Amino acid sequence: MIEFDPVLVHDWLRRSARRMPQKDALVCGGERWSYGKLDTYSDRFAEVLIELGMHKQDRVVILTGNCPETVVSLYGTLKAGSVSVILDASTRAPRLNYVLKNSGARVVVARAHQMPIVREAVGGAGADLKIIWAGSHTGRDECSDIPGATWDAMFSAISGGDGTKSGPIADRLPQCIDIELAMLIYTSGTTGDPKGVMCSHRDVISAAKSIIQYLDNQPEDVILNTLSLSHSYGLYQVLTSSMFGGTVVLESSFLYPHLILKRIAEEGVTGFPLVPNMAVVMLRMNNLGAYDFKTLRYLTSASAALPVPHLVRLRRLIPQAKFYNMYGLTECVRVCYLEGDELDRRPDSVGKTMPNCEVLVVDENGQEVGPGKVGELIVRGSNVMQGYWNDPTMTAKIYLPGPYPAWRWLRSGDQFRRDEDGFLYFLGRKDDMIKTRGERISPKEVENVLCEMENVAEAAVVGVPDEVLGHAIKAFVVPRMDELDQKAVLRHCANRLSPFMVPKYVEFVAALPKNANGKIDRRILQTAEAK
């Protein structure tokens, strides 16, 4: 009998659990969760949601951070036919309150130490809100007036905690179809209130399949993930691994890089996803070459543009591993990637589109521009979101309509150019482009040149008001160890850049402001300059 691919996200977990029930799906601290155990616990979680009165497409907010409880809650929510909303464990009460009200969530999964934040946030968020408390019992009594459940009580029916099913729970769960929502992923909200990106089961599976295809993932892969599960880059490490039957070594953060990098050899890690600030930390370590990276098959970089000099240094330090330089958006997860020899030929490119995805570079009228011309990247494919939750006006603004609904193009808001061979180059957010001396400047191009200097750890470039130039270029530079000389920085830029691209000002700083996604927050830098 032919076995077709599952069409629901959680059914991929079921298939992996059926095929390899004893294999490690998750490694987190001292805990090892097999596929069988993860499948069983998420079944039970789904049943509890239904017992609490949840219906199909109701929303569940998950606050527990990078841990097995979050993964159990995610898959359990999907199995109940509900919609997962994962927030970072450090989320403060105002943001939580906004998401609860905006999403209309009916259940929150949290830890006891988050009780003060949860209590403050639930005000006005809905009278029927329920809490599922994970972890220690300490402090739960102070929220005893909010109905819900406790983790220990929920799973007491699972014999021995070894993943043995207490009954055919799966048969009692609702039937779902792939056009139903699987999750809302909230943006960081740097330009206004956070927006809930609506992802159906079909969107998630399409994006995950394309990523698995170009990374050539196999069941033998072990992925070390320190990225927050509240963001798509981190979340898809778990989602893709459950689909191809790999193992995820889940860490809470990259706060202690020495301990994290040791895990690569300890667990035989083959895949390591990075964001630029992680690369910066690694390259500032004096003993990076002393770590055992021989099991690494690949590294990926996404979320924000990785400066080319950082990419080159990492490749020299870990030569046997493939490096994938990628570009994506929360609204469509991933768009394109660059790998292999092309990294040497065009290291500042983000490559070509991934499988089952199409892009164009267009002008302000939505017309495609030719090679070498700058325009906005637009995207279409099954990986593109359904829109923004509860915000039809913003949804309408971000799409260019086509002859029928599925044909519509997602506007990225990012400036790109394409070369004669079809390779794409990310130049920056449309709002970040600097107009000076009648020219439009990409901050990324200037930042790449700054990061070529051995003593530059990070750099950010913004436009500041100037009576003569309109805007002048200002560079914020984070030195490595030794102090940098401003004249040396400007001289280096003058030797490597066109005159109109050379910064007028250079300021040395200890660190650059980052948003929740780990991206440099240029707006904070610009706001500080305007004061």
N, C-alpha and C positions, 0 to 999 in steps of 0.2 A: 504493500500500500504506500502510495506517495505521501510524504510528510511535507506539507506546505509551511512556509515561514509564518510565525505568529503575526497577527495584525495589531495586537495590543501590547503595550510596553511590559506589563507584568507577566504576560504569557511567555516572554523570552526568559524570564527568571524561572518560571515553571519548567520550561524545556531543559534549561541547564541543570536544574535540580533533579529532574528525572534522569538525565543522562549521566550526571556525575554528582550524586548526592553527598558524597564524603569529601569532595574537593573543597579547598579553602576558597571562599568567595571574597571574604574580608579578613584582613589582619589589622587589628587596631590595639596598640599597646600590647598587653598580655593576652588579649582575646583573639581567638581564631573562630570565625563563623563559616561553617560549611554551607554549600548551596542548599542542602536539605534543611538545615536549621533556619536559614534565612527565609526559605519558602514557607516553612511551617509557622514561624513567628509572624510573618507578614499576613498569612491567612488568619491567624488569631486576631491580629490587630484589626483587620477588615471586619471580622465578626463583631468585635467590640464597638467599632464605629456604628454598625447597624443597630446594635443594642442601645446605643446612645441616641438613636433616632435620626441618624444621617441618611440622606437620600442621594441618589445619583446626581453628580455634578455639584454637590455641596462642597464648600472649600474647607481645607484643613491647613492651619498654619503650624509649621514645624520649626522650633527654635533651638533644638538640642545640639547644633554644631556638627563637626566632623566626627561622627561616632556611629556604632552599629544601630543605636536607637533611631537615628535619623533615616538610615537606609530601610530599616524595618517599617518605620512610619510612612516613608515614601511609597514603598510597594504595597503596604497594607491599605493606604489611602486609594491607590489605583485599583486594587482588587475590589474595594467597596464601591467602585464606580465614581468615587469622589475626585476632587481636584487638589493636587498638592501645591502648597505655597511654602517653600523653604526660605527662611530668613537666617541671616547670620546670627550666631549665638550672642554676639555683642550688641545686637539691636537694642536701641534705647526706647523708652516708653512712647515718645511722640511719633516716631516712625512706626512702631508696632500698632499704635492706636490708629494711625492713618490707614495702614494696610488692613487691619481688622475691619474698619468701616468701609473702605473702598471695595474689598473683596467680599464682604458679607460673610466672613468665615464663621462657622458654627462650632469648631473645635480648635483648641490650641494644644500643642504638645510642647511641654517645657520641663525644665528641671527645678527642683525646689529652691535653689539659690536665686532663681530668676523671679521668685514670687513677688517681690516689691515692684518690679518692672511690669509684670503681668497685671497685678492689681491696679496699678496706675493707668495702664493702657486700656483695660477692658471697659472703663467708664464710657458710656455712650456707644459702645461697639455692638450692642445687641443683648437683649435680656436672656436669650436662650443659649448663650455661649457656654461651652463646657471645656474643662481642662483635663488632659491626660498627663499625669506627673510621672516622669521617667527618673530613674536613679533613686537616691536616698529619700527616705520619708521626712527628713528634717525640714521643718517649716511648713509642711503641707496643711497642718491644722489651721494656720492663720488664713488660709484660703478655703476653709471647709464650707463656706457659704456658696462657693461656686461649684456646681455639680460636675462630676466627671469620673475618672478612674485612676488607679495607680498601676504602675508597670508590674509590680510583683503579683498583685491580685489578677491582673489580666492573663498572665502566663502560668498561673499555678496549675491549670488543667493540662499543661504539656508535660508529660511524664519525664522526669529526670532532666529536663531542659536540654535534651540531646537531639531535639528535632523530630521526635516521634509524634505523629499526628494522633489527636484524640478522636477524630471522626472525619468524615468527608466534608470538611468545611467548604472546600472549593465548589461543591455542588449547591451550596446554599447561598452563594454570592450572586449579585446581579449580573446579568449579561450586558456587555458593552459593545459598542462598535467604534471603529477607528476614527470617525470624525468628531467624537466627543473629546472634550478637553481632558488632558492629562495633568497639566500644571500651569500655574501662573508664575512667571519669573519677573520679579520687580526690578526695574532699573534703579541706578544709584540716585537719580533725581537731582543731578547737579544743575540742571537748567529749569527746575520747577519740581512739582510733586512727583514722586516715583510713579512710574507707569507699569501696569501689570501686563506683561507680554503673554498672550494667550497661545498655548501650544497644544495642539491635538495629539492623540496617539500617533496618527499618521505623520505629522510634522516631526515628532521626536524620532520615530523609527527611520524615516527617510534620512534625516541628518546623521543619525548614528551609523547607518549602513554605509553611507558615503565615507565617513571618517574611518571606519573599520577597513574599508576597501583600500584607501590610499595609504594608510599606515600598515597595511598587511598584517593586522592583528591575528594572533593564533591563540588557542587555549593555553599554550605554554607561557604566554606573556604575563608578567607581574608588573603592575603599574604603581609607582609611588606617587600618591596624591597628597599634596599639602594645601591645595587650593580649596577655598570655601565651597561647600556644596550648595550654597545659596546663589552662586553664579554659574552660568551655563558651562564654562570651561571646566570647572571642578566637577560639576554634577555629571557631565557626560563621561568622565572617567569611570564612574560607577555604572552608568547606563550602558555604555558600549561593552564594558568588561562582562556584565551579566549576559549580554547577547552572544559574545563569542566564547564565553566560558573561561575567562581569565581570573586573575586574582588582583585585588586592589589592596595595597598597604596604605591605610588611611591615617594620616597625621593631622593634628589640629591646626598647624601652621608651620611656617619656616622660621619661627622665632629662634630656634636653637639649631643652626645649620650643621654644626659638628655632629650632633646626634642623628639628624636626618640623613646626612650623607653616608654615615656608617650603615644605615639601614639598607643601602643599595647592595652591599656585599652580603649582609646578614640574610636578606630575603631573596637574593638572586634577582634583583629588579632588572627588568628589560626595558621599561618605558618610564620616562621622567618628564612630565609637563612643567614648563617654566613660565613665569611672567618676568618682564624686564627687571623689576626690583630684586627678584631672586637671583638673576644673573649678576646684577651689580654686587650683591652680598657675596656671592661665590668668588667673583673676580677680585674682591678686596681681601680675601683670605690668603694669608702668606703660605699656607701649606696645602693648597687645593690639590696639587699633584701627588700628595701622599695618600689620597683616598683610592680605594679599589673600585674602579668603574668598569671592570672588564666584562661584566654581565650586561651592561647597557647596550641595547640594540638600537634605541632611538631616543631622541629628545624632541620636544615640541615647544614652540614659543607662540603665544597668542595673547589676547586681551589688549595689549598695546604694542606699538612698534618697538622692536628690539634694535638698539643702535648697531649698525654694521660692525664697528670695531669689537663690540662685545661678542657678537656672533662669531667672528673670526677667532678670537681668543679661546672661546669655549670649544670650538672645533679642533683647535690645536691641542688642547688639554685632553679631549676625549675623542681621539681620531677614529676609533673603530665604530662609533655610533653614528647613525644617520641623524641629520638635523632637519627638522621640518619647520620652516618659517611660515606661519599661517596668519590669515586675516579672517575675522568674523565679527558678527554683531549679535547681541542678545536676541534680536528680532529674527535671526535666521541661523544662529549658532556658528556656522562656518561657511565661508565662501570660497576661499582659494588657499593654495599651499605651494611652497617651493622646496625642492629637495635635491639631493645628489650633486652632480657636477654643475647644475645650474646655480647652486649657491656660490660657486667660485666664479662663474661667468657674470652673474648679475646679483650680487649679494644684497642689494638694496631693493630687490623685487619681492613681492609676496606671491609670485607665481601665476598659475592659471587656475581656472575654476575646478572645484572638486567634482566628482561624478554626480550626475543628475542635478546640476545647477547651471544657470546661465547668467551672464552679466553683460552690461553695456556701460560705456562711459559717455555721458550725455551733457549737452549744454543746458542753459536755463530754460529752454523751450522743449526739453525732452528729446532733442535730436542727437543722434550719435555723432561724436566727434572723431576725427581721424587720429592715427598714431602720432604720439608726441604732444597732442593737445590735452589741456587740462579740463576736466569736467567732473560731474558727480557720478559715482558708481551706483547703478541700479541693479537689482537682483530679482530673479524669479526662480521658483522651484518648489518642490513639495516640502522642503525644509523651512520655508518662510512661514512666519507666524500667522495666526488668524486675525490679528489686530490687537489693540489695546483694550483691556478689560474696562468696561463701563465708560469708555471715552470714544464714541463714534466720530467726534469732530477731529481729534488728533489722528485717529485711524485713517480717516479720509485724506488728511494732509500728507501722510507718509506713503501713500500709494499713487502710482500712475495707472489709470485704468487701461484695460485691454479689451478685446472684442468679446470676451466672456470672463466671469469672475476669477477663475483659476489662472488666467493669463496676466493678471495685473503684476506690475513691477513694484518692488519695495525700494523706496528711496533711502539710501544709506546715510546721506548727509555728510559723506566723506569725499574729499577731492582725490582724484586718481588721474593717472595717464597710462596709456598702453603703448608698448613699443611695436615695432614692425613685425615681431614674431608673436605678438599676442600676449606677452607677459605684462602683468599689472604692477603698478608702483603706487603705493599709498603715500600721499603727500600731507594729509592732515585733515582734521575736521574742517568743514566749510567755514565755520565761524572762527577757526583758529588761524586761517590764512592771513598773512600780513601784507598790506598794500603800502609800499614805500617807494618813493621816487618813480611812481607810475608803474611799478612792477608788483606782481603778486608772488610772495615768497612762501615757500613751505617751511615751517619750523623744523620739520624732521630733517630736511637736507642740511640745515645749519647745525643741528644737534649731532648728526652723524660725524660731521667734521670736527666738532668740539671733542667728541668722545674718542677720536683718534689719538688724542694726547694721552700719554701714559699716565699722567697724574690726574686725569679727569675721570671721576667715577660716574657721574651723571650730569646731565645738562638739560635745561629747558629754555626755550626761546619764545618770547612774546613780543607783541607790538605795543609801544607806549606812545602817547600823543606827542607830536612834534610840530611846531609852528611851520617849519620849512618843508619837512618831508611828508607831512601828513601823519605818518607813524614812523618811529625809529625802532630798530631792532635792539632788544635788550636780552642778554644771555645771563641766566642764573646757573652757576657752575658749582658742583659739589666736588671738592678736591679729594684725592685718595688719602695719602698720608702727608706728603710734603705740601707746603704752601705753594700756590701758583702765582706767577707774576702776570698782572693784567696785560702788560705790553706784550708778553710772550704769547698770550692767548690771542690777542688781536693780530699779531704778526702771523701766527699759524693760520688764522682764518683768512687773512689777506692773501696768503700764498695758495690757499686751496679753494677760495670762493670768488665769484664775480664781485666787483666792488659794491654793487647795490645790496649784496647779501651779507656783507661783513657787519657784525654788531656794532652799534654806536656805543653801547654801554655793556659792561661786564660786572656782575656782582657775585662774590663768592659766598656761598651759604653752606650750613652744616648738613641740611637735608632739604628735599623738595616735598611740597605738600602732595599727598595722594588721596584719591577718593576711595570708596569702598571696594572698587575693582582693582585697586593697586595701580591705577593710571595716574600720571602726573596731572594735578588739577591746575591748569593754566589760569583759570578764572580767579583763583585765590591770589596768584601772582599779579594778575592784572589789576585786581581790586586794590591790593596793597599799594601798587604804583599810582593809582588814581587818587589816593587819599593825600 
